[in-house]
């Protein structure tokens, strides 16, 4: 299995201003595997220590936070010597021991020679209320489910993947049906590493669905275990409403679909909890496509997506038979799966703010608007090969956008500032945009 964030970790290791690193992400997105694989590939040894239900480590960090004593304790726990230059220290589930989180400040200030990497599934919400966060003394890396690029790397033949990686558009066009087949599989399987690995080994969609249901059950258990008791019912109701929210004609979030008569203030904490856990993504409307996009956000209007298209399908009991029914899968729930898929690929691109736009009267809507070094670019998502895009045409006319993107199952082409990029070729979108501008 391959994860692109291995490259980010290599840059972290080589940085002259390296700080202890915290990897954030939802349960089961592959944080532990990533840290251990990085340690295996880049260091002579790695000292892996899981802090969950670890009374010895709770006692170690409960005392003073002198680095020499902590290192000695970690060496005993990991049963190895820790060489500052050749041993990666991995502290998993660090939110379970708040003092371990505090210790990162002292690693940064007094022991920068050590390579320390940590992870926490509920880091944004599960910290002890009287713990202090080492602000400015740590770096962060957000990990998401596997992208379609990583999915292809795991399942496609090396030569087909190379053509995809190098964006050899003529070859990609020749094997279009193969890529669409992989895309349909990704819609159903999603990017949760355990589900992808199981499909690669057994090619069983039944097992994939069992894994997805098990993950969803674990999330539900987390609601009760970690969230304040008074908001647990609201968390569940909000979470379970998202498939219906996305399947509306316009997928703006409506509190009334959570519960009749519901109001924003009743669900704000529940929504924040789910966002902090990495389980949902909030995409806010912009009133005008001007720089910077954040200055034109309309906080009253937004869409909510979950973390993975495969889990979305599992939440709605999407049948595996849909993979056999032509390209109807792409229009399931009125294209909700397709819009979820595109968002999932966009958030994997670092430093790429993602919003959406709609006219004041709601007569036109652009699925996503992004801001990168090239400027502001609207993205219209079209299921199958349907290329009618009235909203995109209205947007281009009103705002005179230099480049617009339409993503569908049609082949790659650029015509008069309108780029059609296949749904299965959204990887490295920023580089594709740069290439288009150079043409």
Secondary structure, DSSP 8 states (H G I E B T S, - for coil): ---THHHHHHHHHH-TT--EEEEE--TTSSHHHHHHHHHHHHSSEEEEEE-TT-HHHHHHHHS---HHHHHHHHHHHHTS---TTTEEEEEESGGG-HHHHHHHHHHHHH-TTSEEEEEETTTTT-S-TT----TTSEEEEE--S--HHHHHHHHS-HHHHHHHHTT-HHHHHHTHHHHHHHHHHHHHH-S-HHHHHHHHHH--HHHHHHHHHHHHHHHHHHHHHHS-GGGHHHHHHHHHHHHHHHTSSS----GGGTSTT--HHHHHHHHHHHHHTTSEEEEEEESS--SSGGGGEEEEEEEEEES-HHHHHHHTT--GGGGGSTTGGGGGGGGHHHHHHHHHHHTTSTT-EEEEEE-TTSS-EEEEEEEETTEEEEEEE-STT----HHHHHHHHHH--S-EEEEESS--EEETTEEEEEGGG-TTHHHHHHHHHH-
